[in-house]
Amino acid sequence: MSPVSQEQILFWDPEVILAWGEEQGGYYKGILTDPSWRGINAVQQSRVYQIPNAPFNWLDRPPSINRIIGLKWLGNLLYTDVFNYNMVVEVKDFYAKFYHYNLSDEDAKALLA
């Protein structure tokens, strides 16, 4: 959570951007629509992803068991040749095991959208 200027991000020109959604104080939609981000490789290649966050962020804070499913989500997202999961099945299994809640396929897809 270190502050970084947009100029620094432009300089880095990342291939992938993982962002919080607006409900978490992030800028996901802004990255996709703000013209000042268009020069970044990740935006040009449509490789900007909103981190799933229910019931807590899957990669960041607060620290929680959601990081377990977050690692599978991230591996499957970035390295599909190595981590080839059916994420709907994985998410449903995770929520059943850790939250004792049975998600429908539609619920799991909504979390992954």
Jmol script that loads the backbone (N, CA, C; Angstrom):
load data "model"
ATOM      1  N   MET A   1       0.814  -1.188   0.000  1.00  0.00           N
ATOM      2  CA  MET A   1       0.000   0.000   0.000  1.00  0.00           C
ATOM      3  C   MET A   1       0.863   1.259   0.000  1.00  0.00           C
ATOM      4  N   SER A   2       1.962   1.205  -0.684  1.00  0.00           N
ATOM      5  CA  SER A   2       2.813   2.370  -0.819  1.00  0.00           C
ATOM      6  C   SER A   2       2.248   3.289  -1.897  1.00  0.00           C
ATOM      7  N   PRO A   3       2.219   4.585  -1.624  1.00  0.00           N
ATOM      8  CA  PRO A   3       1.733   5.501  -2.654  1.00  0.00           C
ATOM      9  C   PRO A   3       2.666   5.509  -3.861  1.00  0.00           C
ATOM     10  N   VAL A   4       2.077   5.476  -5.048  1.00  0.00           N
ATOM     11  CA  VAL A   4       2.831   5.500  -6.291  1.00  0.00           C
ATOM     12  C   VAL A   4       2.136   6.489  -7.221  1.00  0.00           C
ATOM     13  N   SER A   5       2.910   7.330  -7.858  1.00  0.00           N
ATOM     14  CA  SER A   5       2.332   8.310  -8.774  1.00  0.00           C
ATOM     15  C   SER A   5       1.960   7.640 -10.101  1.00  0.00           C
ATOM     16  N   GLN A   6       1.051   8.277 -10.805  1.00  0.00           N
ATOM     17  CA  GLN A   6       0.686   7.759 -12.116  1.00  0.00           C
ATOM     18  C   GLN A   6       1.877   7.842 -13.063  1.00  0.00           C
ATOM     19  N   GLU A   7       2.721   8.832 -12.894  1.00  0.00           N
ATOM     20  CA  GLU A   7       3.922   8.944 -13.722  1.00  0.00           C
ATOM     21  C   GLU A   7       4.829   7.729 -13.532  1.00  0.00           C
ATOM     22  N   GLN A   8       4.928   7.258 -12.299  1.00  0.00           N
ATOM     23  CA  GLN A   8       5.749   6.075 -12.024  1.00  0.00           C
ATOM     24  C   GLN A   8       5.158   4.840 -12.697  1.00  0.00           C
ATOM     25  N   ILE A   9       3.848   4.722 -12.644  1.00  0.00           N
ATOM     26  CA  ILE A   9       3.187   3.585 -13.298  1.00  0.00           C
ATOM     27  C   ILE A   9       3.405   3.652 -14.810  1.00  0.00           C
ATOM     28  N   LEU A  10       3.301   4.850 -15.378  1.00  0.00           N
ATOM     29  CA  LEU A  10       3.571   5.008 -16.813  1.00  0.00           C
ATOM     30  C   LEU A  10       5.009   4.601 -17.145  1.00  0.00           C
ATOM     31  N   PHE A  11       5.935   4.957 -16.281  1.00  0.00           N
ATOM     32  CA  PHE A  11       7.337   4.594 -16.477  1.00  0.00           C
ATOM     33  C   PHE A  11       7.530   3.075 -16.409  1.00  0.00           C
ATOM     34  N   TRP A  12       6.892   2.450 -15.427  1.00  0.00           N
ATOM     35  CA  TRP A  12       7.004   0.997 -15.285  1.00  0.00           C
ATOM     36  C   TRP A  12       6.331   0.271 -16.449  1.00  0.00           C
ATOM     37  N   ASP A  13       5.241   0.825 -16.966  1.00  0.00           N
ATOM     38  CA  ASP A  13       4.470   0.241 -18.062  1.00  0.00           C
ATOM     39  C   ASP A  13       4.169  -1.243 -17.810  1.00  0.00           C
ATOM     40  N   PRO A  14       3.409  -1.542 -16.744  1.00  0.00           N
ATOM     41  CA  PRO A  14       3.174  -2.949 -16.390  1.00  0.00           C
ATOM     42  C   PRO A  14       2.398  -3.716 -17.455  1.00  0.00           C
ATOM     43  N   GLU A  15       2.659  -5.004 -17.514  1.00  0.00           N
ATOM     44  CA  GLU A  15       1.936  -5.892 -18.424  1.00  0.00           C
ATOM     45  C   GLU A  15       0.596  -6.317 -17.850  1.00  0.00           C
ATOM     46  N   VAL A  16       0.472  -6.276 -16.527  1.00  0.00           N
ATOM     47  CA  VAL A  16      -0.755  -6.667 -15.826  1.00  0.00           C
ATOM     48  C   VAL A  16      -0.973  -5.687 -14.685  1.00  0.00           C
ATOM     49  N   ILE A  17      -2.233  -5.322 -14.468  1.00  0.00           N
ATOM     50  CA  ILE A  17      -2.595  -4.494 -13.319  1.00  0.00           C
ATOM     51  C   ILE A  17      -3.699  -5.216 -12.555  1.00  0.00           C
ATOM     52  N   LEU A  18      -3.501  -5.377 -11.249  1.00  0.00           N
ATOM     53  CA  LEU A  18      -4.520  -5.905 -10.352  1.00  0.00           C
ATOM     54  C   LEU A  18      -4.997  -4.728  -9.518  1.00  0.00           C
ATOM     55  N   ALA A  19      -6.300  -4.504  -9.490  1.00  0.00           N
ATOM     56  CA  ALA A  19      -6.823  -3.302  -8.836  1.00  0.00           C
ATOM     57  C   ALA A  19      -7.995  -3.634  -7.932  1.00  0.00           C
ATOM     58  N   TRP A  20      -8.124  -2.814  -6.913  1.00  0.00           N
ATOM     59  CA  TRP A  20      -9.310  -2.875  -6.061  1.00  0.00           C
ATOM     60  C   TRP A  20     -10.474  -2.242  -6.809  1.00  0.00           C
ATOM     61  N   GLY A  21     -11.664  -2.705  -6.478  1.00  0.00           N
ATOM     62  CA  GLY A  21     -12.861  -2.067  -6.992  1.00  0.00           C
ATOM     63  C   GLY A  21     -13.156  -0.788  -6.223  1.00  0.00           C
ATOM     64  N   GLU A  22     -14.045   0.003  -6.740  1.00  0.00           N
ATOM     65  CA  GLU A  22     -14.384   1.286  -6.142  1.00  0.00           C
ATOM     66  C   GLU A  22     -14.968   1.143  -4.738  1.00  0.00           C
ATOM     67  N   GLU A  23     -15.713   0.073  -4.505  1.00  0.00           N
ATOM     68  CA  GLU A  23     -16.316  -0.126  -3.176  1.00  0.00           C
ATOM     69  C   GLU A  23     -15.257  -0.345  -2.104  1.00  0.00           C
ATOM     70  N   GLN A  24     -14.052  -0.654  -2.508  1.00  0.00           N
ATOM     71  CA  GLN A  24     -12.935  -0.823  -1.573  1.00  0.00           C
ATOM     72  C   GLN A  24     -12.015   0.397  -1.574  1.00  0.00           C
ATOM     73  N   GLY A  25     -12.375   1.416  -2.293  1.00  0.00           N
ATOM     74  CA  GLY A  25     -11.530   2.593  -2.385  1.00  0.00           C
ATOM     75  C   GLY A  25     -10.534   2.520  -3.526  1.00  0.00           C
ATOM     76  N   GLY A  26     -10.727   1.575  -4.448  1.00  0.00           N
ATOM     77  CA  GLY A  26      -9.816   1.402  -5.566  1.00  0.00           C
ATOM     78  C   GLY A  26     -10.215   2.212  -6.785  1.00  0.00           C
ATOM     79  N   TYR A  27      -9.561   1.947  -7.890  1.00  0.00           N
ATOM     80  CA  TYR A  27      -9.743   2.737  -9.102  1.00  0.00           C
ATOM     81  C   TYR A  27      -9.889   1.846 -10.330  1.00  0.00           C
ATOM     82  N   TYR A  28     -10.398   0.648 -10.161  1.00  0.00           N
ATOM     83  CA  TYR A  28     -10.494  -0.307 -11.266  1.00  0.00           C
ATOM     84  C   TYR A  28     -11.183   0.291 -12.494  1.00  0.00           C
ATOM     85  N   LYS A  29     -12.399   0.786 -12.344  1.00  0.00           N
ATOM     86  CA  LYS A  29     -13.134   1.331 -13.486  1.00  0.00           C
ATOM     87  C   LYS A  29     -12.423   2.541 -14.079  1.00  0.00           C
ATOM     88  N   GLY A  30     -11.802   3.348 -13.226  1.00  0.00           N
ATOM     89  CA  GLY A  30     -11.071   4.510 -13.702  1.00  0.00           C
ATOM     90  C   GLY A  30      -9.893   4.125 -14.583  1.00  0.00           C
ATOM     91  N   ILE A  31      -9.211   3.058 -14.215  1.00  0.00           N
ATOM     92  CA  ILE A  31      -8.077   2.596 -15.021  1.00  0.00           C
ATOM     93  C   ILE A  31      -8.547   2.241 -16.427  1.00  0.00           C
ATOM     94  N   LEU A  32      -9.737   1.672 -16.512  1.00  0.00           N
ATOM     95  CA  LEU A  32     -10.266   1.252 -17.808  1.00  0.00           C
ATOM     96  C   LEU A  32     -10.800   2.408 -18.639  1.00  0.00           C
ATOM     97  N   THR A  33     -11.231   3.496 -17.994  1.00  0.00           N
ATOM     98  CA  THR A  33     -11.911   4.568 -18.718  1.00  0.00           C
ATOM     99  C   THR A  33     -11.148   5.891 -18.761  1.00  0.00           C
ATOM    100  N   ASP A  34     -10.241   6.127 -17.851  1.00  0.00           N
ATOM    101  CA  ASP A  34      -9.504   7.386 -17.786  1.00  0.00           C
ATOM    102  C   ASP A  34      -8.477   7.437 -18.924  1.00  0.00           C
ATOM    103  N   PRO A  35      -8.570   8.432 -19.814  1.00  0.00           N
ATOM    104  CA  PRO A  35      -7.649   8.500 -20.961  1.00  0.00           C
ATOM    105  C   PRO A  35      -6.169   8.553 -20.570  1.00  0.00           C
ATOM    106  N   SER A  36      -5.858   9.036 -19.381  1.00  0.00           N
ATOM    107  CA  SER A  36      -4.449   9.136 -18.988  1.00  0.00           C
ATOM    108  C   SER A  36      -3.813   7.768 -18.743  1.00  0.00           C
ATOM    109  N   TRP A  37      -4.609   6.695 -18.685  1.00  0.00           N
ATOM    110  CA  TRP A  37      -4.086   5.339 -18.494  1.00  0.00           C
ATOM    111  C   TRP A  37      -3.929   4.587 -19.816  1.00  0.00           C
ATOM    112  N   ARG A  38      -4.391   5.140 -20.902  1.00  0.00           N
ATOM    113  CA  ARG A  38      -4.414   4.413 -22.187  1.00  0.00           C
ATOM    114  C   ARG A  38      -3.045   4.026 -22.714  1.00  0.00           C
ATOM    115  N   GLY A  39      -2.002   4.720 -22.317  1.00  0.00           N
ATOM    116  CA  GLY A  39      -0.674   4.426 -22.812  1.00  0.00           C
ATOM    117  C   GLY A  39       0.007   3.261 -22.130  1.00  0.00           C
ATOM    118  N   ILE A  40      -0.626   2.693 -21.121  1.00  0.00           N
ATOM    119  CA  ILE A  40      -0.027   1.599 -20.359  1.00  0.00           C
ATOM    120  C   ILE A  40      -0.329   0.263 -21.043  1.00  0.00           C
ATOM    121  N   ASN A  41       0.692  -0.548 -21.172  1.00  0.00           N
ATOM    122  CA  ASN A  41       0.586  -1.837 -21.851  1.00  0.00           C
ATOM    123  C   ASN A  41      -0.570  -2.681 -21.311  1.00  0.00           C
ATOM    124  N   ALA A  42      -0.715  -2.774 -20.007  1.00  0.00           N
ATOM    125  CA  ALA A  42      -1.778  -3.609 -19.424  1.00  0.00           C
ATOM    126  C   ALA A  42      -3.159  -3.141 -19.866  1.00  0.00           C
ATOM    127  N   VAL A  43      -3.347  -1.836 -19.974  1.00  0.00           N
ATOM    128  CA  VAL A  43      -4.641  -1.289 -20.405  1.00  0.00           C
ATOM    129  C   VAL A  43      -4.838  -1.579 -21.890  1.00  0.00           C
ATOM    130  N   GLN A  44      -3.819  -1.359 -22.684  1.00  0.00           N
ATOM    131  CA  GLN A  44      -3.916  -1.604 -24.124  1.00  0.00           C
ATOM    132  C   GLN A  44      -4.205  -3.068 -24.431  1.00  0.00           C
ATOM    133  N   GLN A  45      -3.657  -3.971 -23.629  1.00  0.00           N
ATOM    134  CA  GLN A  45      -3.820  -5.413 -23.855  1.00  0.00           C
ATOM    135  C   GLN A  45      -5.000  -6.011 -23.088  1.00  0.00           C
ATOM    136  N   SER A  46      -5.814  -5.152 -22.441  1.00  0.00           N
ATOM    137  CA  SER A  46      -6.968  -5.605 -21.639  1.00  0.00           C
ATOM    138  C   SER A  46      -6.548  -6.600 -20.565  1.00  0.00           C
ATOM    139  N   ARG A  47      -5.472  -6.262 -19.853  1.00  0.00           N
ATOM    140  CA  ARG A  47      -4.973  -7.116 -18.780  1.00  0.00           C
ATOM    141  C   ARG A  47      -5.034  -6.376 -17.447  1.00  0.00           C
ATOM    142  N   VAL A  48      -6.173  -5.731 -17.223  1.00  0.00           N
ATOM    143  CA  VAL A  48      -6.459  -5.054 -15.958  1.00  0.00           C
ATOM    144  C   VAL A  48      -7.560  -5.860 -15.293  1.00  0.00           C
ATOM    145  N   TYR A  49      -7.313  -6.299 -14.065  1.00  0.00           N
ATOM    146  CA  TYR A  49      -8.243  -7.203 -13.392  1.00  0.00           C
ATOM    147  C   TYR A  49      -8.622  -6.653 -12.030  1.00  0.00           C
ATOM    148  N   GLN A  50      -9.906  -6.776 -11.726  1.00  0.00           N
ATOM    149  CA  GLN A  50     -10.380  -6.407 -10.391  1.00  0.00           C
ATOM    150  C   GLN A  50     -10.224  -7.609  -9.475  1.00  0.00           C
ATOM    151  N   ILE A  51      -9.599  -7.385  -8.349  1.00  0.00           N
ATOM    152  CA  ILE A  51      -9.380  -8.459  -7.383  1.00  0.00           C
ATOM    153  C   ILE A  51     -10.715  -8.814  -6.732  1.00  0.00           C
ATOM    154  N   PRO A  52     -11.109 -10.096  -6.771  1.00  0.00           N
ATOM    155  CA  PRO A  52     -12.333 -10.481  -6.069  1.00  0.00           C
ATOM    156  C   PRO A  52     -12.239 -10.104  -4.587  1.00  0.00           C
ATOM    157  N   ASN A  53     -13.386  -9.834  -3.972  1.00  0.00           N
ATOM    158  CA  ASN A  53     -13.325  -9.291  -2.614  1.00  0.00           C
ATOM    159  C   ASN A  53     -14.457  -9.706  -1.697  1.00  0.00           C
ATOM    160  N   ALA A  54     -15.046 -10.854  -1.930  1.00  0.00           N
ATOM    161  CA  ALA A  54     -16.137 -11.229  -1.040  1.00  0.00           C
ATOM    162  C   ALA A  54     -15.802 -12.537  -0.323  1.00  0.00           C
ATOM    163  N   PRO A  55     -15.991 -12.636   0.958  1.00  0.00           N
ATOM    164  CA  PRO A  55     -16.410 -11.535   1.818  1.00  0.00           C
ATOM    165  C   PRO A  55     -15.266 -10.588   2.169  1.00  0.00           C
ATOM    166  N   PHE A  56     -14.028 -10.961   1.811  1.00  0.00           N
ATOM    167  CA  PHE A  56     -12.870 -10.092   2.015  1.00  0.00           C
ATOM    168  C   PHE A  56     -11.998 -10.172   0.772  1.00  0.00           C
ATOM    169  N   ASN A  57     -11.112  -9.207   0.626  1.00  0.00           N
ATOM    170  CA  ASN A  57     -10.203  -9.175  -0.507  1.00  0.00           C
ATOM    171  C   ASN A  57      -9.433 -10.497  -0.600  1.00  0.00           C
ATOM    172  N   TRP A  58      -9.283 -11.000  -1.821  1.00  0.00           N
ATOM    173  CA  TRP A  58      -8.639 -12.300  -2.018  1.00  0.00           C
ATOM    174  C   TRP A  58      -7.121 -12.229  -2.029  1.00  0.00           C
ATOM    175  N   LEU A  59      -6.552 -11.040  -2.113  1.00  0.00           N
ATOM    176  CA  LEU A  59      -5.097 -10.939  -2.160  1.00  0.00           C
ATOM    177  C   LEU A  59      -4.506 -10.001  -1.120  1.00  0.00           C
ATOM    178  N   ASP A  60      -5.263  -9.067  -0.658  1.00  0.00           N
ATOM    179  CA  ASP A  60      -4.690  -8.010   0.165  1.00  0.00           C
ATOM    180  C   ASP A  60      -5.281  -8.040   1.563  1.00  0.00           C
ATOM    181  N   ARG A  61      -5.844  -6.956   1.985  1.00  0.00           N
ATOM    182  CA  ARG A  61      -6.321  -6.874   3.354  1.00  0.00           C
ATOM    183  C   ARG A  61      -7.825  -6.903   3.425  1.00  0.00           C
ATOM    184  N   PRO A  62      -8.327  -7.309   4.560  1.00  0.00           N
ATOM    185  CA  PRO A  62      -7.584  -7.766   5.725  1.00  0.00           C
ATOM    186  C   PRO A  62      -7.000  -9.155   5.485  1.00  0.00           C
ATOM    187  N   PRO A  63      -5.919  -9.472   6.191  1.00  0.00           N
ATOM    188  CA  PRO A  63      -5.371 -10.822   6.059  1.00  0.00           C
ATOM    189  C   PRO A  63      -6.458 -11.843   6.408  1.00  0.00           C
ATOM    190  N   SER A  64      -6.656 -12.801   5.553  1.00  0.00           N
ATOM    191  CA  SER A  64      -7.708 -13.787   5.808  1.00  0.00           C
ATOM    192  C   SER A  64      -7.432 -15.053   5.010  1.00  0.00           C
ATOM    193  N   ILE A  65      -8.267 -16.028   5.238  1.00  0.00           N
ATOM    194  CA  ILE A  65      -8.162 -17.280   4.494  1.00  0.00           C
ATOM    195  C   ILE A  65      -8.472 -17.092   3.018  1.00  0.00           C
ATOM    196  N   ASN A  66      -9.050 -15.958   2.656  1.00  0.00           N
ATOM    197  CA  ASN A  66      -9.348 -15.715   1.245  1.00  0.00           C
ATOM    198  C   ASN A  66      -8.083 -15.665   0.395  1.00  0.00           C
ATOM    199  N   ARG A  67      -6.947 -15.480   1.009  1.00  0.00           N
ATOM    200  CA  ARG A  67      -5.704 -15.486   0.244  1.00  0.00           C
ATOM    201  C   ARG A  67      -5.451 -16.857  -0.380  1.00  0.00           C
ATOM    202  N   ILE A  68      -5.993 -17.901   0.211  1.00  0.00           N
ATOM    203  CA  ILE A  68      -5.830 -19.245  -0.343  1.00  0.00           C
ATOM    204  C   ILE A  68      -6.482 -19.319  -1.721  1.00  0.00           C
ATOM    205  N   ILE A  69      -7.746 -18.908  -1.815  1.00  0.00           N
ATOM    206  CA  ILE A  69      -8.421 -18.930  -3.114  1.00  0.00           C
ATOM    207  C   ILE A  69      -7.843 -17.851  -4.027  1.00  0.00           C
ATOM    208  N   GLY A  70      -7.344 -16.771  -3.429  1.00  0.00           N
ATOM    209  CA  GLY A  70      -6.719 -15.713  -4.214  1.00  0.00           C
ATOM    210  C   GLY A  70      -5.489 -16.196  -4.970  1.00  0.00           C
ATOM    211  N   LEU A  71      -4.712 -17.060  -4.345  1.00  0.00           N
ATOM    212  CA  LEU A  71      -3.533 -17.606  -5.029  1.00  0.00           C
ATOM    213  C   LEU A  71      -3.932 -18.474  -6.215  1.00  0.00           C
ATOM    214  N   LYS A  72      -4.987 -19.262  -6.053  1.00  0.00           N
ATOM    215  CA  LYS A  72      -5.467 -20.071  -7.176  1.00  0.00           C
ATOM    216  C   LYS A  72      -6.003 -19.170  -8.286  1.00  0.00           C
ATOM    217  N   TRP A  73      -6.766 -18.146  -7.894  1.00  0.00           N
ATOM    218  CA  TRP A  73      -7.309 -17.214  -8.884  1.00  0.00           C
ATOM    219  C   TRP A  73      -6.179 -16.545  -9.665  1.00  0.00           C
ATOM    220  N   LEU A  74      -5.164 -16.072  -8.956  1.00  0.00           N
ATOM    221  CA  LEU A  74      -4.064 -15.367  -9.596  1.00  0.00           C
ATOM    222  C   LEU A  74      -3.238 -16.302 -10.488  1.00  0.00           C
ATOM    223  N   GLY A  75      -2.933 -17.487  -9.997  1.00  0.00           N
ATOM    224  CA  GLY A  75      -2.198 -18.453 -10.813  1.00  0.00           C
ATOM    225  C   GLY A  75      -2.957 -18.808 -12.074  1.00  0.00           C
ATOM    226  N   ASN A  76      -4.249 -19.058 -11.934  1.00  0.00           N
ATOM    227  CA  ASN A  76      -5.091 -19.404 -13.068  1.00  0.00           C
ATOM    228  C   ASN A  76      -5.200 -18.233 -14.049  1.00  0.00           C
ATOM    229  N   LEU A  77      -5.194 -17.031 -13.533  1.00  0.00           N
ATOM    230  CA  LEU A  77      -5.301 -15.828 -14.359  1.00  0.00           C
ATOM    231  C   LEU A  77      -4.029 -15.579 -15.171  1.00  0.00           C
ATOM    232  N   LEU A  78      -2.881 -15.725 -14.530  1.00  0.00           N
ATOM    233  CA  LEU A  78      -1.620 -15.340 -15.157  1.00  0.00           C
ATOM    234  C   LEU A  78      -0.849 -16.500 -15.788  1.00  0.00           C
ATOM    235  N   TYR A  79      -1.020 -17.695 -15.274  1.00  0.00           N
ATOM    236  CA  TYR A  79      -0.227 -18.852 -15.740  1.00  0.00           C
ATOM    237  C   TYR A  79      -1.135 -20.046 -16.009  1.00  0.00           C
ATOM    238  N   THR A  80      -2.029 -19.893 -16.961  1.00  0.00           N
ATOM    239  CA  THR A  80      -3.025 -20.933 -17.222  1.00  0.00           C
ATOM    240  C   THR A  80      -2.411 -22.250 -17.678  1.00  0.00           C
ATOM    241  N   ASP A  81      -1.219 -22.200 -18.249  1.00  0.00           N
ATOM    242  CA  ASP A  81      -0.578 -23.441 -18.681  1.00  0.00           C
ATOM    243  C   ASP A  81      -0.085 -24.264 -17.493  1.00  0.00           C
ATOM    244  N   VAL A  82       0.120 -23.629 -16.352  1.00  0.00           N
ATOM    245  CA  VAL A  82       0.584 -24.319 -15.149  1.00  0.00           C
ATOM    246  C   VAL A  82      -0.576 -24.545 -14.178  1.00  0.00           C
ATOM    247  N   PHE A  83      -1.377 -23.520 -13.970  1.00  0.00           N
ATOM    248  CA  PHE A  83      -2.488 -23.568 -13.017  1.00  0.00           C
ATOM    249  C   PHE A  83      -3.794 -23.541 -13.794  1.00  0.00           C
ATOM    250  N   ASN A  84      -4.200 -24.686 -14.251  1.00  0.00           N
ATOM    251  CA  ASN A  84      -5.385 -24.793 -15.096  1.00  0.00           C
ATOM    252  C   ASN A  84      -6.563 -25.291 -14.265  1.00  0.00           C
ATOM    253  N   TYR A  85      -7.128 -24.392 -13.474  1.00  0.00           N
ATOM    254  CA  TYR A  85      -8.251 -24.731 -12.604  1.00  0.00           C
ATOM    255  C   TYR A  85      -9.572 -24.351 -13.245  1.00  0.00           C
ATOM    256  N   ASN A  86     -10.607 -25.090 -12.912  1.00  0.00           N
ATOM    257  CA  ASN A  86     -11.968 -24.642 -13.169  1.00  0.00           C
ATOM    258  C   ASN A  86     -12.319 -23.776 -11.962  1.00  0.00           C
ATOM    259  N   MET A  87     -12.227 -22.471 -12.123  1.00  0.00           N
ATOM    260  CA  MET A  87     -12.356 -21.583 -10.975  1.00  0.00           C
ATOM    261  C   MET A  87     -13.751 -21.573 -10.371  1.00  0.00           C
ATOM    262  N   VAL A  88     -14.765 -21.847 -11.139  1.00  0.00           N
ATOM    263  CA  VAL A  88     -16.108 -21.942 -10.551  1.00  0.00           C
ATOM    264  C   VAL A  88     -16.141 -23.091  -9.553  1.00  0.00           C
ATOM    265  N   VAL A  89     -15.601 -24.226  -9.929  1.00  0.00           N
ATOM    266  CA  VAL A  89     -15.544 -25.385  -9.031  1.00  0.00           C
ATOM    267  C   VAL A  89     -14.672 -25.072  -7.816  1.00  0.00           C
ATOM    268  N   GLU A  90     -13.518 -24.457  -8.050  1.00  0.00           N
ATOM    269  CA  GLU A  90     -12.600 -24.121  -6.948  1.00  0.00           C
ATOM    270  C   GLU A  90     -13.236 -23.162  -5.954  1.00  0.00           C
ATOM    271  N   VAL A  91     -13.913 -22.143  -6.452  1.00  0.00           N
ATOM    272  CA  VAL A  91     -14.547 -21.156  -5.568  1.00  0.00           C
ATOM    273  C   VAL A  91     -15.679 -21.802  -4.776  1.00  0.00           C
ATOM    274  N   LYS A  92     -16.477 -22.604  -5.421  1.00  0.00           N
ATOM    275  CA  LYS A  92     -17.566 -23.279  -4.714  1.00  0.00           C
ATOM    276  C   LYS A  92     -17.017 -24.193  -3.620  1.00  0.00           C
ATOM    277  N   ASP A  93     -15.967 -24.939  -3.934  1.00  0.00           N
ATOM    278  CA  ASP A  93     -15.336 -25.824  -2.958  1.00  0.00           C
ATOM    279  C   ASP A  93     -14.754 -25.030  -1.789  1.00  0.00           C
ATOM    280  N   PHE A  94     -14.077 -23.939  -2.091  1.00  0.00           N
ATOM    281  CA  PHE A  94     -13.482 -23.098  -1.055  1.00  0.00           C
ATOM    282  C   PHE A  94     -14.546 -22.550  -0.102  1.00  0.00           C
ATOM    283  N   TYR A  95     -15.626 -21.995  -0.643  1.00  0.00           N
ATOM    284  CA  TYR A  95     -16.669 -21.420   0.203  1.00  0.00           C
ATOM    285  C   TYR A  95     -17.369 -22.495   1.030  1.00  0.00           C
ATOM    286  N   ALA A  96     -17.529 -23.681   0.483  1.00  0.00           N
ATOM    287  CA  ALA A  96     -18.128 -24.780   1.245  1.00  0.00           C
ATOM    288  C   ALA A  96     -17.231 -25.185   2.411  1.00  0.00           C
ATOM    289  N   LYS A  97     -15.921 -25.286   2.157  1.00  0.00           N
ATOM    290  CA  LYS A  97     -14.988 -25.726   3.193  1.00  0.00           C
ATOM    291  C   LYS A  97     -14.756 -24.673   4.280  1.00  0.00           C
ATOM    292  N   PHE A  98     -14.542 -23.431   3.859  1.00  0.00           N
ATOM    293  CA  PHE A  98     -14.113 -22.414   4.811  1.00  0.00           C
ATOM    294  C   PHE A  98     -15.247 -21.554   5.357  1.00  0.00           C
ATOM    295  N   TYR A  99     -16.323 -21.408   4.608  1.00  0.00           N
ATOM    296  CA  TYR A  99     -17.441 -20.576   5.070  1.00  0.00           C
ATOM    297  C   TYR A  99     -18.712 -21.383   5.305  1.00  0.00           C
ATOM    298  N   HIS A 100     -18.647 -22.694   5.039  1.00  0.00           N
ATOM    299  CA  HIS A 100     -19.814 -23.565   5.218  1.00  0.00           C
ATOM    300  C   HIS A 100     -21.021 -22.988   4.487  1.00  0.00           C
ATOM    301  N   TYR A 101     -20.744 -22.519   3.272  1.00  0.00           N
ATOM    302  CA  TYR A 101     -21.783 -21.901   2.449  1.00  0.00           C
ATOM    303  C   TYR A 101     -21.705 -22.492   1.052  1.00  0.00           C
ATOM    304  N   ASN A 102     -22.833 -22.966   0.568  1.00  0.00           N
ATOM    305  CA  ASN A 102     -22.881 -23.580  -0.751  1.00  0.00           C
ATOM    306  C   ASN A 102     -23.283 -22.547  -1.793  1.00  0.00           C
ATOM    307  N   LEU A 103     -22.309 -22.136  -2.592  1.00  0.00           N
ATOM    308  CA  LEU A 103     -22.557 -21.188  -3.669  1.00  0.00           C
ATOM    309  C   LEU A 103     -23.173 -21.894  -4.864  1.00  0.00           C
ATOM    310  N   SER A 104     -24.025 -21.189  -5.575  1.00  0.00           N
ATOM    311  CA  SER A 104     -24.486 -21.692  -6.870  1.00  0.00           C
ATOM    312  C   SER A 104     -23.414 -21.382  -7.906  1.00  0.00           C
ATOM    313  N   ASP A 105     -23.524 -21.983  -9.066  1.00  0.00           N
ATOM    314  CA  ASP A 105     -22.589 -21.653 -10.146  1.00  0.00           C
ATOM    315  C   ASP A 105     -22.657 -20.163 -10.469  1.00  0.00           C
ATOM    316  N   GLU A 106     -23.860 -19.606 -10.452  1.00  0.00           N
ATOM    317  CA  GLU A 106     -24.035 -18.185 -10.773  1.00  0.00           C
ATOM    318  C   GLU A 106     -23.356 -17.310  -9.702  1.00  0.00           C
ATOM    319  N   ASP A 107     -23.457 -17.692  -8.430  1.00  0.00           N
ATOM    320  CA  ASP A 107     -22.792 -16.941  -7.370  1.00  0.00           C
ATOM    321  C   ASP A 107     -21.288 -16.964  -7.558  1.00  0.00           C
ATOM    322  N   ALA A 108     -20.754 -18.131  -7.870  1.00  0.00           N
ATOM    323  CA  ALA A 108     -19.312 -18.257  -8.069  1.00  0.00           C
ATOM    324  C   ALA A 108     -18.861 -17.440  -9.272  1.00  0.00           C
ATOM    325  N   LYS A 109     -19.604 -17.474 -10.339  1.00  0.00           N
ATOM    326  CA  LYS A 109     -19.267 -16.689 -11.532  1.00  0.00           C
ATOM    327  C   LYS A 109     -19.308 -15.195 -11.231  1.00  0.00           C
ATOM    328  N   ALA A 110     -20.271 -14.782 -10.419  1.00  0.00           N
ATOM    329  CA  ALA A 110     -20.368 -13.359 -10.043  1.00  0.00           C
ATOM    330  C   ALA A 110     -19.160 -12.925  -9.241  1.00  0.00           C
ATOM    331  N   LEU A 111     -18.676 -13.785  -8.344  1.00  0.00           N
ATOM    332  CA  LEU A 111     -17.467 -13.461  -7.573  1.00  0.00           C
ATOM    333  C   LEU A 111     -16.254 -13.331  -8.474  1.00  0.00           C
ATOM    334  N   LEU A 112     -16.216 -14.112  -9.527  1.00  0.00           N
ATOM    335  CA  LEU A 112     -15.067 -14.136 -10.437  1.00  0.00           C
ATOM    336  C   LEU A 112     -15.146 -13.094 -11.544  1.00  0.00           C
ATOM    337  N   ALA A 113     -16.314 -12.484 -11.716  1.00  0.00           N
ATOM    338  CA  ALA A 113     -16.504 -11.525 -12.833  1.00  0.00           C
ATOM    339  C   ALA A 113     -15.600 -10.330 -12.724  1.00  0.00           C
TER     340      ALA A 113
END
end "model"
wireframe off; spacefill off
backbone 0.3
color backbone group
